[in-house]
Amino acid sequence: MTTTLRTAVPRIDNPLLRRYSEHLVAGEAHVEARFQNFSVRSAFQPIFSFAHGRPVGFEGLARATSAAGAPISPGELFSAAAGLESTVFLDRLLRTLHLANFSDPAYETAWLFLNISPTAVVNGRASGPFFKEMLQAFGMPPQRVVVEVTESETPDEGVLEEATRYYRDIGCLVAIDDFGAGHSNFNRIWRLKPDIIKLDRHMIFQAAQDPAARRGLVGIAGLLHETGALVLAEGIETEEEAKVVVQAEVDLLQGYFLQRPYVGPPPRLEHRERFDALRRGLFRQAKDDEEEFHQSVRGYRDAFSRAADALGVGQALPAATRELLGLPNVIRCYLLDAEGTQIGENLTSPDYVSRRDPRHQPLGATAGANWMHRHYFRRAISSPASVQISRPYLSLTDPRMCLTLSRAIRRGTDLVVLCCDLAYPVEAPESTS
């Protein structure tokens, strides 16, 4: 990859900005910053779009060393900033440093993600103008900059809202960092209206370990998309975590598994090989999962079809569903009218009765309940005589994950819908093994 990183400190004529550029020094192929006795360099970590198969952004990160050459964490670096004014100055200096180094041709069509501390957001106005002027000084189009605001406690939400509006008004994108940790809340998302939301690394780790958390990640990503924001998963360290976020339809990916942060010229990125392997693995997994699912529900679907046929020729519900209720994983059977209102009470599997949680007893009586809003009812009504299989969802009757078989049946002049809830995940009956 051809590189043309700056080897000299760019000249900045603006006297308001000169105090920051005066702390920059030229390295071998990289501009460095000096703050107190520390040397600070820019590290860039690519942010990938799996769909595009390439980096679409790079996050600027600080890599500091002491006078003795020992590595210093960003937390230690900011701890050395004595007082509010020094903290704001350091925050601005780091953004100046990253802008000075973001000049390789590899970056020309990519976003630059810049972190800004909550302290700088709230108190930066008292330190005079900076960001718009600094972008102009470096010739950086604001639409190529993503300002990251950490999802942490900020004493003045109004100032935070005003600051994010400022960045958006000058043309930048705004990202909320570490969503899902600490002080995260959807109220802040709705107020700040970020363009990108970065999911906390712990949320990704949990989703890779726990099927319930994995399903939750799908729902969270979908809800965040409804706010109009792109969703970015950071801290991806394993292939399994990468699979989880792609399956959740997360838009952007970042983490050590794809590329570690680097200092200096952009290295050869290995994402193409990893993306190809991920696509092959996901395709095989989707195919295997589909086959496994259909195999697991086949026995239930056959028994359900027999029950529906029997019901259609006039057999009573208890007799028609006797075989079905004897199968493992079956929770209940019930009948709905053409408006979605339940006819009579549930017929519950004898095996399930012994495992029912008594704490949910107030939800157990469902005669007269209306389920017209459920997807399994609407799909059955729209495709009479065809067995429908719902996606997994949380049952209201005894809150637990289930899926529902449904089929619309003519009983004389009446249209009714037979439903059967199966505990999810579904295990195939032994007779179909």
QUICORTA-V819579 format. One record per backbone hydrogen bond with DSSP energy under -0.5 kcal/mol. NH is the residue of the N-H (numbers start at 1). CO is the residue of the C=O. E is the energy in kcal/mol with one decimal. If there is no record, write none. Layout:
NH;CO;E + NH;CO;E
//
This chain:
13;11;-0.5 + 17;14;-1.3 + 18;14;-1.2 + 20;17;-1.5 + 21;17;-1.7 + 22;18;-2.2 + 23;20;-1.6 + 24;21;-1.9 + 25;32;-3.1 + 27;30;-2.3 + 32;25;-3.2 + 33;40;-2.8 + 34;23;-2.7 + 35;38;-2.1 + 38;35;-2.7 + 39;65;-2.3 + 40;33;-2.8 + 41;63;-2.4 + 42;31;-0.5 + 43;61;-2.9 + 44;262;-2.5 + 45;59;-1.7 + 47;57;-3.2 + 48;253;-3.1 + 49;54;-2.3 + 50;48;-0.6 + 50;251;-0.7 + 53;49;-1.9 + 54;49;-1.1 + 56;47;-3.0 + 57;47;-1.4 + 58;111;-2.1 + 59;45;-2.6 + 60;113;-2.7 + 61;43;-3.3 + 61;59;-0.5 + 63;41;-2.4 + 64;72;-0.9 + 65;39;-2.4 + 66;70;-2.6 + 69;66;-1.9 + 72;64;-2.9 + 77;73;-2.4 + 78;74;-2.5 + 79;75;-1.8 + 80;76;-1.2 + 80;77;-0.6 + 81;78;-1.1 + 82;80;-0.9 + 83;81;-0.9 + 87;83;-1.8 + 88;84;-2.3 + 89;85;-2.2 + 90;86;-2.5 + 91;87;-2.3 + 92;88;-2.3 + 93;89;-2.6 + 94;90;-2.4 + 95;91;-1.6 + 96;92;-2.3 + 97;93;-2.5 + 98;94;-2.3 + 99;95;-2.1 + 100;96;-2.1 + 101;97;-1.2 + 102;98;-0.9 + 102;99;-0.5 + 103;101;-1.7 + 107;104;-2.2 + 108;105;-1.4 + 110;107;-1.8 + 111;56;-2.4 + 112;144;-2.9 + 113;58;-2.7 + 113;111;-0.6 + 114;112;-0.6 + 114;146;-3.0 + 116;148;-2.1 + 121;117;-2.2 + 122;118;-2.5 + 123;119;-2.5 + 124;120;-2.0 + 126;123;-1.1 + 127;124;-1.8 + 128;125;-1.3 + 134;130;-2.6 + 135;131;-2.5 + 136;132;-1.9 + 137;133;-2.1 + 138;134;-1.7 + 139;135;-0.5 + 139;136;-0.9 + 140;135;-2.6 + 141;139;-0.6 + 144;141;-2.1 + 145;142;-1.9 + 146;112;-2.8 + 147;145;-0.6 + 147;173;-2.8 + 148;114;-3.3 + 148;146;-0.6 + 149;147;-0.6 + 149;175;-3.0 + 150;116;-0.8 + 150;148;-0.5 + 151;177;-1.5 + 152;150;-2.3 + 157;155;-0.6 + 160;156;-1.8 + 161;157;-2.5 + 162;158;-2.2 + 163;159;-2.7 + 164;160;-2.3 + 165;161;-1.8 + 166;162;-1.9 + 167;163;-2.2 + 168;164;-2.1 + 169;165;-2.5 + 170;166;-1.8 + 171;168;-1.2 + 172;167;-2.2 + 173;145;-2.6 + 175;147;-2.9 + 176;196;-2.0 + 177;149;-2.9 + 177;175;-0.6 + 179;198;-3.0 + 181;178;-1.3 + 183;151;-0.8 + 184;181;-1.3 + 188;185;-0.5 + 189;185;-1.2 + 190;186;-2.7 + 191;187;-1.8 + 192;188;-2.9 + 193;189;-2.3 + 195;174;-2.4 + 196;174;-1.8 + 197;230;-2.5 + 198;176;-3.2 + 199;197;-0.6 + 199;232;-3.2 + 200;179;-3.4 + 203;200;-0.8 + 204;200;-1.1 + 205;201;-2.2 + 206;202;-2.6 + 207;203;-2.0 + 208;204;-1.6 + 209;205;-0.7 + 209;206;-1.0 + 210;206;-2.4 + 214;210;-2.3 + 215;211;-2.2 + 216;212;-2.1 + 217;213;-2.1 + 218;214;-1.6 + 219;215;-1.8 + 220;216;-2.8 + 221;217;-2.7 + 222;218;-2.1 + 223;219;-2.4 + 224;220;-2.7 + 225;221;-2.0 + 226;222;-1.5 + 227;223;-0.7 + 227;224;-0.8 + 228;225;-2.0 + 229;224;-1.4 + 230;195;-2.8 + 232;197;-2.9 + 233;252;-2.7 + 234;199;-1.1 + 234;232;-0.6 + 236;254;-2.2 + 237;235;-0.7 + 242;238;-1.8 + 243;239;-2.3 + 244;240;-2.3 + 245;241;-2.1 + 246;242;-2.0 + 247;243;-2.6 + 248;244;-1.4 + 249;246;-1.6 + 250;245;-2.5 + 251;231;-1.0 + 252;231;-2.3 + 253;48;-2.8 + 254;233;-2.0 + 257;236;-2.6 + 258;255;-1.1 + 259;255;-2.6 + 262;44;-1.8 + 264;42;-0.5 + 274;270;-1.5 + 275;271;-3.6 + 276;272;-2.5 + 277;273;-2.2 + 278;274;-2.6 + 279;275;-2.8 + 280;276;-2.3 + 281;277;-2.6 + 282;278;-3.1 + 283;279;-2.5 + 284;280;-2.4 + 285;281;-2.6 + 286;282;-2.8 + 287;283;-2.2 + 288;284;-2.8 + 289;285;-3.2 + 290;286;-2.3 + 291;287;-2.3 + 292;288;-2.9 + 293;289;-2.8 + 294;290;-2.5 + 295;291;-2.1 + 296;292;-2.3 + 297;293;-2.0 + 298;294;-1.0 + 299;295;-0.6 + 301;297;-3.1 + 302;298;-2.5 + 303;299;-2.0 + 304;300;-2.8 + 305;301;-2.5 + 306;302;-1.9 + 307;303;-2.1 + 308;304;-2.6 + 309;305;-2.5 + 310;306;-2.3 + 311;307;-2.4 + 312;308;-2.2 + 313;309;-1.1 + 313;310;-0.5 + 314;311;-1.5 + 315;310;-2.2 + 320;316;-2.6 + 321;317;-2.0 + 322;319;-0.9 + 325;321;-2.7 + 326;322;-0.7 + 326;323;-1.0 + 327;324;-1.6 + 330;327;-1.2 + 331;421;-3.0 + 332;421;-1.0 + 333;347;-2.3 + 334;419;-2.0 + 335;343;-0.5 + 336;417;-2.4 + 337;341;-2.5 + 340;337;-2.0 + 342;369;-3.4 + 343;335;-3.3 + 344;342;-0.8 + 347;333;-2.9 + 348;346;-0.7 + 349;331;-2.4 + 353;349;-2.0 + 354;350;-1.0 + 355;352;-1.5 + 356;352;-0.7 + 356;353;-0.9 + 358;356;-0.6 + 360;357;-1.8 + 361;358;-1.5 + 363;360;-1.9 + 364;361;-1.9 + 365;361;-0.5 + 366;364;-0.7 + 368;342;-1.5 + 369;366;-2.6 + 371;340;-3.4 + 371;369;-0.5 + 374;371;-1.8 + 377;374;-0.6 + 378;374;-1.9 + 379;375;-2.5 + 380;376;-1.4 + 381;377;-2.4 + 382;378;-1.9 + 383;379;-1.1 + 384;381;-0.5 + 385;408;-1.6 + 386;383;-1.6 + 388;406;-3.1 + 390;388;-0.5 + 390;404;-2.4 + 393;402;-2.6 + 395;393;-0.6 + 395;400;-3.0 + 399;396;-0.6 + 402;393;-2.7 + 403;422;-2.0 + 405;420;-2.8 + 406;388;-2.0 + 407;418;-1.7 + 409;416;-3.4 + 411;409;-0.6 + 411;414;-3.1 + 412;410;-0.5 + 414;411;-1.8 + 416;409;-2.7 + 416;414;-0.6 + 417;336;-2.7 + 418;407;-2.4 + 418;416;-0.5 + 419;334;-2.6 + 420;405;-2.2 + 421;332;-2.1 + 422;403;-3.2 + 423;329;-3.2 + 424;401;-1.9 + 432;429;-1.8 + 433;430;-1.5
//
